[in-house]
Amino acid sequence: MFQFAIDAVGVFKPVLLQLRFVGACSLLVLCGWSLASFAIDAVARGKKMHQIPCTKCRFFTGDYRLKCTVNPNIANSEQAIDCSDFQPKHLYE
């Protein structure tokens, strides 16, 4: 009885080795996919955040208590990308 179990393990040893190899490769591919997805999302988010014009606006104060004198609720957020009150700091230069 025990001899049969030992022989069965010996027969399936190459199959188990291949399954472990496939599992390890799958795990590496999934980790790589996750890292690539994170990098793509981070770049897209960075591009979106660089479109916020608040720091170049005349009404931006730079103070953390009151960032903008006209629209303090949307200052430095994605809602401020198309701000209708935006005026460049140096309008006549």
C-alpha positions as CSV (number, residue, x, y, z in Angstrom):
1,M,0.0,0.0,0.0
2,F,2.7,2.5,1.0
3,Q,4.9,1.3,-1.8
4,F,2.2,2.3,-4.3
5,A,2.0,5.8,-2.8
6,I,5.7,6.3,-3.0
7,D,5.7,5.1,-6.7
8,A,2.8,7.4,-7.5
9,V,4.7,10.4,-6.1
10,G,7.7,9.4,-8.2
11,V,5.5,9.2,-11.4
12,F,4.0,12.6,-10.8
13,K,7.2,14.4,-9.8
14,P,7.9,15.8,-13.3
15,V,4.3,17.0,-13.6
16,L,4.5,18.7,-10.2
17,L,7.7,20.4,-11.1
18,Q,6.1,21.8,-14.3
19,L,3.1,23.0,-12.3
20,R,5.3,24.8,-9.9
21,F,7.2,26.4,-12.7
22,V,4.0,27.5,-14.4
23,G,2.7,28.8,-11.0
24,A,5.9,30.8,-10.4
25,C,5.8,32.3,-13.9
26,S,2.2,33.2,-13.5
27,L,2.9,35.0,-10.2
28,L,5.7,37.0,-11.8
29,V,3.5,38.0,-14.7
30,L,0.8,39.1,-12.4
31,C,3.2,41.2,-10.3
32,G,4.7,42.8,-13.4
33,W,1.2,43.5,-14.8
34,S,0.2,45.1,-11.5
35,L,3.4,47.3,-11.4
36,A,2.9,48.4,-15.0
37,S,-0.8,49.2,-14.4
38,F,0.3,51.3,-11.3
39,A,2.9,53.2,-13.4
40,I,0.5,54.0,-16.2
41,D,-2.2,55.2,-13.7
42,A,0.4,57.4,-11.9
43,V,1.6,59.0,-15.1
44,A,-2.0,59.7,-16.2
45,R,-2.8,61.2,-12.8
46,G,0.3,63.3,-12.9
47,K,-0.6,64.7,-16.3
48,K,-4.0,65.6,-15.0
49,M,-2.7,67.3,-11.9
50,H,-0.2,69.4,-14.0
51,Q,-3.2,71.0,-15.9
52,I,-4.3,72.8,-12.7
53,P,-3.5,76.5,-13.4
54,C,-3.9,77.8,-9.8
55,T,-0.3,78.7,-9.0
56,K,-0.1,80.9,-12.2
57,C,-3.3,82.8,-11.3
58,R,-3.4,86.4,-10.0
59,F,-5.9,85.4,-7.2
60,F,-3.7,82.5,-5.9
61,T,-2.3,83.5,-2.5
62,G,0.1,80.6,-1.7
63,D,-1.2,80.6,1.9
64,Y,-2.5,77.2,3.1
65,R,-5.4,78.9,4.9
66,L,-6.8,80.7,1.9
67,K,-5.4,79.4,-1.4
68,C,-7.6,81.5,-3.7
69,T,-9.4,84.7,-2.9
70,V,-12.1,84.1,-5.6
71,N,-12.8,80.4,-5.5
72,P,-11.3,79.0,-2.3
73,N,-13.4,75.8,-2.4
74,I,-12.0,74.5,-5.7
75,A,-8.4,75.9,-5.5
76,N,-5.7,73.4,-6.4
77,S,-8.2,70.7,-7.3
78,E,-9.3,69.1,-10.5
79,Q,-12.4,71.3,-10.6
80,A,-10.1,74.3,-11.1
81,I,-8.8,73.1,-14.5
82,D,-11.3,75.1,-16.4
83,C,-11.7,78.0,-13.9
84,S,-13.6,80.9,-15.5
85,D,-12.0,83.4,-13.1
86,F,-8.4,82.5,-14.1
87,Q,-6.2,85.5,-14.8
88,P,-2.5,85.2,-15.3
89,K,-0.3,86.8,-12.7
90,H,1.6,88.9,-15.2
91,L,-1.1,90.1,-17.5
92,Y,0.7,93.1,-19.1
93,E,4.3,91.8,-19.3
